[in-house]
Amino acid sequence: MEGFRKTKYLFLGVFPVLLACVEIFEPETITFESAIVIEATITNELKQHEVKLSRSYSFEADGPEVVRNAEVAVLDDQGGEYLFEESAPGTYLSRDSFAAQEGRSYRLQVTANGRTYGSASSELTPQAQMDAVYAERLTNAEGVEGVAIRVDASSPSENARNYRYTFEEGYKIIAPRWSPFTLIPDPQSPCGMIKVAKEVENRVCYNTEASRSIVLTNTNDLAQDRVSGFIIRFIDRDNYIISHRYSILVRQLVQSDAAYSFFETLESFSGSESLFSETQPGFLEGNVFAEGEAAEKVLGYFDVASVSERRIFFNYDDLFPGEPLPPYADPCRLNAIPLISDGIPPVCVLRPLVELNIVSFFKENAGELEGGPFLTSPFECGDCTALGETAVPEFWTEE
């Protein structure tokens, strides 16, 4: 829930737009109150569950302040206690793996900076089956062609009607201007460079990114508790992440009415990029609170949800057979950068650009361009590690 990171309170006021004005406007927070942010979802998965603690921050701040050295526990109504330990700044993992059980209620307890915070008790929601996840070539309502990731789901329970989806996408990156050679400084020349064979393979990389948007649907207006063809992700066909092979892991969480209402309101405040925007028109109350401090604002929600997940892969050619690949992340224009400048005094030009990983060697200049003896491209065009990692993810398959 990345968007819990930023909050700003704007009160009554009208800001006229002066079309003729060219003065740069520096936005400032009118009224800001720092509040603890609690992000916690436990599920019926047997695993180490996670709780994140931070503080809201103003528009002018660089980012959130995480909450360190807190005491975190999940308690159930049968005397069970699940303790959490800080695994990274502001992130707490349960010491032991556990799974939320049907028929039990759970609540969160946090002690941080001398304050104690709690949550309302929540029970595990009914389970729903994710029947299929599939990719479909589609032109959306805005006339943009791309790939829609759709979900089909069903549940035998009439109470499993609220769904929230998160996803993690992974994709292969192939550097289009890759060369098996690179440049190193020539020890015999102050600005000279030598072509040598690379010691590492950096042509093919992989990147994995978690979703940051809120994706919700419900079946309240349907005769059956069945989700059919619901689009959780649309990818423009010009997005380079689908150029070769793409994978998406979809997680489906069944939510209570209260949890669904909270996330629905949160989504309406913030849109698709962050859960709290800079123009939030008030305070969104969740089910977490400061014990004994009714006036203190606490942001967040403690969710107990049943979950199911599915992963799919597809290649670009599966949906766009024989068609040109999407444009790469950079146009990858070639340059023949001189070794030394014409100025007085002359300075090295190509060497610092190579050492700072600004450009990559592509090939020797055989007169294609005026300038230096080598043709180079932007660094990410010749070295995929600018956009991903060479290690193949554990989940990755080529079949």
C-alpha positions as CSV (number, residue, x, y, z in Angstrom):
1,M,0.0,0.0,0.0
2,E,2.5,2.5,-1.2
3,G,0.1,5.4,-1.2
4,F,-0.2,5.5,2.5
5,R,3.2,7.3,2.3
6,K,1.9,10.7,1.5
7,T,-1.0,12.8,3.0
8,K,-1.9,16.4,2.9
9,Y,-4.9,18.2,4.3
10,L,-6.4,21.0,2.3
11,F,-9.1,23.1,3.8
12,L,-11.6,25.6,2.3
13,G,-10.1,27.9,-0.3
14,V,-10.4,28.8,-4.0
15,F,-7.3,29.1,-6.1
16,P,-8.0,31.2,-9.3
17,V,-6.2,30.2,-12.5
18,L,-4.7,33.2,-14.2
19,L,-4.0,32.2,-17.7
20,A,-1.7,35.2,-18.4
21,C,0.4,34.7,-15.4
22,V,3.9,33.1,-16.0
23,E,5.1,33.2,-12.4
24,I,6.1,29.8,-11.2
25,F,3.9,28.6,-8.4
26,E,5.6,26.6,-5.6
27,P,2.9,24.5,-3.9
28,E,3.0,24.3,-0.1
29,T,1.1,22.4,2.4
30,I,-1.5,24.6,4.0
31,T,-2.2,22.4,7.0
32,F,-0.3,19.3,7.8
33,E,-0.6,16.9,10.8
34,S,1.8,13.9,10.9
35,A,0.1,10.6,11.6
36,I,1.2,7.1,12.0
37,V,0.4,4.9,9.0
38,I,-0.3,1.2,9.6
39,E,-0.4,-1.2,6.7
40,A,-1.3,-4.8,7.5
41,T,-3.0,-7.7,5.8
42,I,-3.0,-11.2,7.1
43,T,-4.4,-14.0,5.0
44,N,-5.1,-17.8,5.0
45,E,-1.7,-18.4,3.5
46,L,0.8,-20.2,5.7
47,K,3.7,-17.8,5.7
48,Q,5.4,-15.0,7.6
49,H,3.0,-12.0,7.4
50,E,4.1,-8.4,7.1
51,V,3.2,-5.2,8.8
52,K,4.6,-1.8,7.6
53,L,4.8,1.3,9.9
54,S,5.6,4.8,8.8
55,R,4.4,8.4,9.2
56,S,2.5,10.5,6.8
57,Y,4.6,13.4,5.3
58,S,3.9,16.8,3.8
59,F,4.1,17.7,0.2
60,E,7.5,19.4,0.6
61,A,9.1,16.3,2.3
62,D,11.3,14.0,0.3
63,G,9.5,10.9,1.5
64,P,8.0,9.0,4.4
65,E,9.7,8.5,7.8
66,V,9.5,4.9,8.8
67,V,8.7,3.9,12.3
68,R,11.5,1.9,13.9
69,N,11.9,-0.4,16.9
70,A,8.2,-0.9,17.4
71,E,6.5,-3.9,19.2
72,V,4.0,-5.6,16.8
73,A,1.7,-8.5,17.4
74,V,-1.4,-10.0,16.0
75,L,-3.8,-11.5,18.6
76,D,-6.7,-13.9,18.1
77,D,-9.7,-14.5,20.2
78,Q,-8.5,-17.9,21.4
79,G,-5.4,-16.6,23.2
80,G,-3.1,-16.9,20.2
81,E,-0.3,-14.3,19.9
82,Y,1.9,-13.9,16.8
83,L,4.9,-11.7,17.4
84,F,6.6,-9.7,14.7
85,E,10.2,-8.5,14.3
86,E,11.6,-5.7,12.3
87,S,13.2,-7.2,9.2
88,A,13.9,-3.9,7.5
89,P,13.4,-0.3,8.6
90,G,9.7,0.1,9.2
91,T,8.9,-3.4,7.9
92,Y,7.9,-6.1,10.5
93,L,7.7,-9.9,9.7
94,S,6.0,-12.4,11.9
95,R,8.6,-14.6,13.7
96,D,6.8,-17.7,12.7
97,S,4.7,-18.6,9.8
98,F,0.9,-18.8,10.5
99,A,-2.3,-18.7,8.6
100,A,-5.6,-17.0,9.5
101,Q,-8.2,-19.6,10.4
102,E,-12.0,-19.6,9.7
103,G,-14.1,-18.9,12.8
104,R,-11.4,-16.9,14.6
105,S,-11.2,-13.2,15.0
106,Y,-7.9,-11.3,14.9
107,R,-6.7,-7.8,15.9
108,L,-3.5,-5.9,15.6
109,Q,-1.5,-4.4,18.4
110,V,1.4,-1.9,17.9
111,T,3.5,-0.1,20.5
112,A,5.7,2.6,19.0
113,N,7.4,5.7,20.5
114,G,5.6,5.2,23.8
115,R,2.1,5.0,22.2
116,T,-0.1,1.9,21.8
117,Y,-2.2,1.4,18.7
118,G,-4.8,-1.3,18.1
119,S,-7.4,-2.4,15.5
120,A,-10.9,-3.6,15.5
121,S,-11.3,-7.4,15.5
122,S,-11.7,-8.9,12.0
123,E,-12.5,-12.4,10.8
124,L,-11.3,-14.3,7.8
125,T,-13.5,-13.7,4.8
126,P,-15.0,-16.6,2.7
127,Q,-12.8,-18.1,0.1
128,A,-13.2,-17.6,-3.7
129,Q,-11.5,-19.5,-6.5
130,M,-9.6,-17.7,-9.2
131,D,-10.7,-19.8,-12.2
132,A,-8.5,-18.2,-14.8
133,V,-6.1,-15.3,-15.6
134,Y,-5.5,-14.6,-19.2
135,A,-4.1,-12.0,-21.6
136,E,-6.1,-10.6,-24.5
137,R,-5.3,-8.2,-27.3
138,L,-7.6,-5.3,-26.9
139,T,-8.3,-1.7,-28.0
140,N,-9.6,0.2,-25.0
141,A,-12.2,2.9,-24.7
142,E,-9.6,5.6,-25.4
143,G,-8.7,3.9,-28.7
144,V,-5.3,2.6,-27.4
145,E,-4.3,-0.9,-28.5
146,G,-2.6,-3.1,-26.0
147,V,-2.9,-6.1,-23.8
148,A,-5.7,-6.6,-21.2
149,I,-5.0,-8.9,-18.3
150,R,-8.4,-10.5,-17.3
151,V,-9.6,-12.5,-14.4
152,D,-12.4,-15.1,-14.0
153,A,-13.4,-16.0,-10.4
154,S,-16.2,-17.7,-8.6
155,S,-17.3,-18.6,-5.1
156,P,-19.9,-21.0,-3.7
157,S,-20.4,-18.6,-0.8
158,E,-22.9,-15.8,-1.2
159,N,-20.8,-13.8,1.2
160,A,-17.7,-13.6,-0.9
161,R,-18.7,-10.6,-3.0
162,N,-15.9,-8.1,-2.6
163,Y,-12.6,-8.5,-4.4
164,R,-9.4,-6.6,-4.3
165,Y,-6.6,-7.5,-6.7
166,T,-2.8,-6.9,-6.5
167,F,-0.2,-8.2,-8.9
168,E,3.5,-8.5,-9.5
169,E,4.7,-8.4,-13.0
170,G,8.0,-9.6,-14.4
171,Y,9.5,-9.1,-17.8
172,K,12.5,-9.9,-19.9
173,I,14.8,-7.0,-21.1
174,I,17.1,-7.4,-24.1
175,A,19.5,-4.5,-24.7
176,P,19.2,-3.7,-28.4
177,R,22.7,-2.1,-28.8
178,W,24.5,-4.8,-26.8
179,S,28.1,-5.7,-27.7
180,P,30.3,-8.4,-26.3
181,F,33.0,-5.7,-26.0
182,T,33.4,-2.7,-23.8
183,L,35.8,0.3,-23.4
184,I,38.4,0.8,-20.8
185,P,41.0,3.6,-20.4
186,D,44.2,3.3,-22.4
187,P,47.1,3.4,-19.9
188,Q,49.3,4.8,-22.7
189,S,47.0,7.8,-23.5
190,P,45.4,10.3,-21.1
191,C,42.1,10.3,-23.1
192,G,42.4,7.1,-25.1
193,M,40.1,4.1,-24.8
194,I,40.7,0.5,-25.6
195,K,38.1,-2.1,-26.8
196,V,38.2,-5.3,-24.7
197,A,36.0,-8.3,-24.3
198,K,33.3,-8.0,-21.5
199,E,33.8,-10.1,-18.4
200,V,30.0,-10.3,-17.7
201,E,27.0,-10.9,-19.9
202,N,24.7,-7.9,-19.6
203,R,22.5,-8.3,-22.7
204,V,19.5,-10.1,-21.1
205,C,18.0,-9.0,-17.8
206,Y,14.8,-9.4,-15.9
207,N,12.8,-6.9,-13.8
208,T,10.0,-7.5,-11.3
209,E,7.6,-4.8,-10.1
210,A,4.7,-4.9,-7.7
211,S,1.5,-3.1,-8.4
212,R,0.8,0.2,-6.7
213,S,-2.8,0.8,-7.8
214,I,-6.0,-0.2,-6.1
215,V,-8.0,-2.7,-8.2
216,L,-11.5,-3.5,-6.9
217,T,-14.7,-5.2,-8.1
218,N,-17.7,-6.7,-6.5
219,T,-20.6,-8.9,-7.5
220,N,-23.4,-7.2,-5.6
221,D,-25.4,-6.5,-8.7
222,L,-25.0,-10.0,-10.1
223,A,-27.2,-13.0,-9.7
224,Q,-24.2,-15.2,-8.9
225,D,-21.0,-14.6,-7.1
226,R,-18.9,-14.8,-10.3
227,V,-16.3,-12.5,-11.8
228,S,-16.0,-12.8,-15.5
229,G,-13.4,-11.2,-17.7
230,F,-12.6,-8.4,-15.2
231,I,-9.6,-6.3,-16.4
232,I,-7.0,-5.8,-13.7
233,R,-4.2,-4.4,-15.9
234,F,-4.0,-2.8,-19.3
235,I,-0.6,-2.5,-21.0
236,D,-0.2,-0.2,-24.0
237,R,1.3,-2.2,-26.9
238,D,4.1,0.4,-27.1
239,N,5.2,-0.4,-23.6
240,Y,8.6,-2.0,-23.8
241,I,7.9,-4.4,-20.9
242,I,6.0,-6.7,-23.2
243,S,8.6,-6.7,-25.9
244,H,9.8,-10.2,-25.3
245,R,8.4,-12.3,-22.5
246,Y,6.1,-11.1,-19.7
247,S,4.7,-12.7,-16.6
248,I,2.1,-11.6,-14.1
249,L,1.3,-13.0,-10.7
250,V,-2.3,-12.0,-9.7
251,R,-3.4,-12.2,-6.1
252,Q,-7.2,-12.1,-5.4
253,L,-8.2,-11.0,-1.9
254,V,-11.8,-11.4,-0.7
255,Q,-12.7,-8.5,1.5
256,S,-15.3,-7.7,4.1
257,D,-17.9,-5.0,3.3
258,A,-16.0,-2.6,5.7
259,A,-12.6,-3.3,4.1
260,Y,-14.0,-3.0,0.6
261,S,-15.7,0.3,1.5
262,F,-12.4,1.7,2.9
263,F,-10.3,0.8,-0.1
264,E,-13.1,2.0,-2.5
265,T,-13.1,5.4,-0.8
266,L,-9.3,5.4,-0.8
267,E,-9.2,4.7,-4.5
268,S,-11.7,7.5,-5.2
269,F,-9.4,9.9,-3.3
270,S,-6.2,9.0,-5.0
271,G,-6.7,7.5,-8.5
272,S,-4.5,4.8,-9.7
273,E,-1.0,5.8,-8.8
274,S,-1.0,6.3,-5.1
275,L,-3.3,5.5,-2.2
276,F,-3.2,9.0,-0.7
277,S,-2.9,11.9,-3.0
278,E,-1.8,15.5,-2.3
279,T,-5.4,16.7,-2.5
280,Q,-7.1,14.4,-0.1
281,P,-10.1,16.3,1.0
282,G,-10.2,15.1,4.6
283,F,-9.3,12.2,6.9
284,L,-10.2,8.7,5.9
285,E,-10.9,6.6,8.9
286,G,-10.0,3.0,8.9
287,N,-10.2,0.3,11.6
288,V,-6.9,1.2,13.4
289,F,-6.8,3.7,16.3
290,A,-4.7,5.0,19.1
291,E,-5.6,3.4,22.4
292,G,-6.6,5.9,25.0
293,E,-6.0,8.8,22.6
294,A,-9.3,9.3,20.7
295,A,-8.1,12.6,19.2
296,E,-5.0,11.2,17.6
297,K,-5.4,10.4,13.9
298,V,-4.2,7.0,12.7
299,L,-4.1,6.1,9.0
300,G,-4.4,2.6,7.6
301,Y,-6.4,-0.6,7.8
302,F,-5.9,-4.1,9.4
303,D,-7.3,-6.5,6.8
304,V,-7.9,-10.2,7.3
305,A,-8.6,-11.7,3.9
306,S,-8.7,-15.1,2.1
307,V,-6.5,-15.1,-0.9
308,S,-5.8,-17.1,-4.1
309,E,-3.2,-16.5,-6.8
310,R,-2.3,-17.4,-10.3
311,R,0.6,-16.7,-12.6
312,I,0.7,-16.6,-16.4
313,F,3.3,-15.9,-19.0
314,F,3.1,-14.7,-22.6
315,N,5.4,-13.6,-25.4
316,Y,4.8,-10.6,-27.5
317,D,4.6,-12.7,-30.6
318,D,1.7,-14.7,-29.0
319,L,-0.5,-11.6,-29.3
320,F,1.2,-9.6,-32.0
321,P,2.6,-12.3,-34.4
322,G,5.1,-10.9,-36.9
323,E,4.5,-7.3,-35.8
324,P,7.2,-4.8,-34.9
325,L,8.3,-4.8,-31.2
326,P,7.4,-1.9,-29.0
327,P,9.9,0.9,-28.8
328,Y,12.7,0.4,-26.3
329,A,12.9,2.4,-23.1
330,D,15.3,4.7,-25.0
331,P,15.5,5.6,-28.7
332,C,19.1,4.3,-28.6
333,R,20.6,6.7,-31.1
334,L,24.3,6.1,-31.9
335,N,27.0,8.8,-31.4
336,A,30.6,9.1,-32.3
337,I,31.8,11.0,-29.2
338,P,35.4,12.4,-29.6
339,L,38.1,11.2,-27.3
340,I,39.2,14.8,-26.6
341,S,37.7,18.2,-26.9
342,D,38.8,21.0,-29.2
343,G,38.8,23.5,-26.4
344,I,41.7,25.1,-24.6
345,P,42.9,23.4,-22.6
346,P,41.6,20.2,-24.2
347,V,39.8,17.7,-21.9
348,C,38.8,14.1,-22.2
349,V,35.2,13.7,-23.5
350,L,34.5,10.0,-24.0
351,R,36.3,8.6,-21.0
352,P,34.3,10.2,-18.2
353,L,31.0,9.3,-20.0
354,V,32.1,5.6,-20.1
355,E,33.3,5.7,-16.5
356,L,30.1,7.2,-15.3
357,N,28.0,4.6,-17.1
358,I,26.4,7.3,-19.3
359,V,27.2,5.6,-22.6
360,S,27.9,2.0,-23.8
361,F,30.3,0.8,-26.6
362,F,28.4,-0.6,-29.6
363,K,31.1,-0.9,-32.3
364,E,34.0,0.7,-34.0
365,N,33.3,3.7,-36.1
366,A,33.9,2.8,-39.7
367,G,33.1,6.2,-41.0
368,E,29.3,6.1,-40.3
369,L,29.4,9.2,-38.2
370,E,31.8,12.1,-37.8
371,G,33.6,12.2,-34.4
372,G,35.5,9.7,-32.4
373,P,36.7,6.2,-33.3
374,F,33.9,4.4,-31.5
375,L,30.1,4.3,-31.8
376,T,28.3,4.5,-28.5
377,S,24.7,4.4,-27.4
378,P,23.0,5.5,-24.1
379,F,24.1,3.1,-21.4
380,E,20.8,1.3,-21.0
381,C,20.8,0.4,-24.7
382,G,24.0,-1.6,-24.3
383,D,23.8,-2.8,-20.7
384,C,20.5,-4.2,-19.5
385,T,21.5,-3.8,-15.9
386,A,20.4,-0.2,-16.1
387,L,16.8,-1.5,-16.2
388,G,16.9,-4.9,-14.5
389,E,19.1,-7.7,-13.1
390,T,20.9,-10.5,-15.0
391,A,19.8,-13.2,-12.4
392,V,16.9,-15.2,-13.7
393,P,13.9,-15.0,-11.2
394,E,13.1,-18.2,-9.4
395,F,9.6,-18.2,-10.9
396,W,10.7,-17.7,-14.5
397,T,10.1,-20.2,-17.3
398,E,10.6,-20.0,-21.0
399,E,7.9,-22.6,-21.9
